[in-house]
Amino acid sequence: MENKQFVTKRHSHICEICGKAFSRKHHVTRHKVVHTGERPYNCEICGTAFSTNSHLNRHKLIHTGDKLYSCNFCGKEFSRSSLDRHKILHTYRNAASCEICGKAFLRKSRFENHMLSHLGVKPFQCNICGWTFTEKNHLTRHKLVHTGEKPYQCEICEKSFSRKDKLNEHKLTHSTEPAFQCPICDKTFSTRASLTRHEISHTIKKQYKCETCNKAFSRKEKLNKHKLKHSVEPAL
């Protein structure tokens, strides 16, 4: 009886459409998009929309070329990096798990910040351009756009980058021959993700136009990055 009461209390928020139960109210709200047909999560590479963030993350594996790996504890499937984070949940008793996308966190503060991303709450604002972010470290990384700082340097050619992931992608040009070729223009790329982004330029028209200078882009994030040039006053 005690176990039944515990389960009922934990899952006390019910979807009135299908009867599915959730432990938190905002999980019900997020779940209801399945019934309404709303798809608020867009892939920034190809524009495909999804009803949940977890479905979007699974879709992105198509562009990155990542495979899915099963957790040997519970059988759930993740990309390699996400699986490593998920296993924290089985290793540490106090780890918190997101019921929406399955990510696990050791620190409560990181878990709470992560939940804001599902709710659309972005409390960290850039004092230069006004952009907002769900996590403080995302804001810190963004500010490098304004300062021009590039702290990550390639030890082979000394080229510098503002983000570590961009440095890692650059290093592939030194370690491997370009393996992915565009079937349309024969241009080659060192990663499948780079090739996929490039192929969009052949298939999708530049539908995102800057209202300031009329320059057009095929991807929305490229337009947003371009807009920063208009929003920041040049240094004296």
C-alpha positions, 0 to 999 in steps of 0.5 A, a space after each residue: 500500500 505504501 509503495 502504491 501511495 508513493 507512486 501515486 504521489 510522484 505522478 500526480 499530474 495527469 494529462 486530461 486527454 490521454 490519462 498519462 501521469 507525470 511527476 511535474 506539472 510542466 512535464 504535462 504541458 510539454 507532453 500535450 504538444 503530442 496531442 495539439 500537433 505543435 512542433 516548437 523544436 526546429 533543427 538548425 541544420 535542415 529546419 525539420 520541426 519536432 514536438 519534443 526536444 528529445 526527438 530533435 536530439 535523436 534526429 540530429 544524429 542523422 547530421 552528425 553521423 553519430 551512432 546510438 549506444 545502449 545503456 547496459 544498466 537500463 537499455 535506453 539508447 543515447 549518443 556516445 557523449 549522452 550515454 556517458 552523462 546518463 550513466 551518472 544516474 546509475 553510479 551516483 545516488 544523488 544524481 538527478 535525471 531529466 524526465 523529458 530528455 534523459 540527461 543526468 546531472 551530478 549537481 542540482 544547480 546544473 539540473 535546474 538550469 537544464 530544466 529551464 531549457 525545456 521551459 523556454 526560460 533564459 535568465 542570463 542576458 548579454 548586456 551588449 546585445 540583449 541575447 538571452 541564454 539558459 545557462 551562464 556558461 553559454 552566456 560567457 561563451 557568447 560574449 567572446 563574439 563581442 570581445 573577439 577573444 579566441 582562447 583556444 589555439 591549435 598547437 600545429 598551425 597556431 590558428 585560434 578559435 573562440 570555442 573549443 568545439 570549433 578547435 576540435 573540428 579544425 584539428 581534423 584538417 591536420 589529422 585526416 584527409 577530407 573524406 566526405 565529398 559533395 556530389 554536386 560540386 565535388 567540394 570535400 569536407 573532413 566531417 559528415 556534419 560539415 558536408 551536410 551543412 554545405 549541401 543545404 546551400 545547393 538545395 535550400 534558397 536563402 530565405 532568411 533576409 537581414 532587414 538592415 542590409 538585405 543580405 540573405 542566408 540559408 540558415 537562421 543561425 547564420 542570419 542571427 550571427 550576421 545581425 550582431 555586426 549591426 547591433 554592436 557599435 565599433 570600438 573607438 
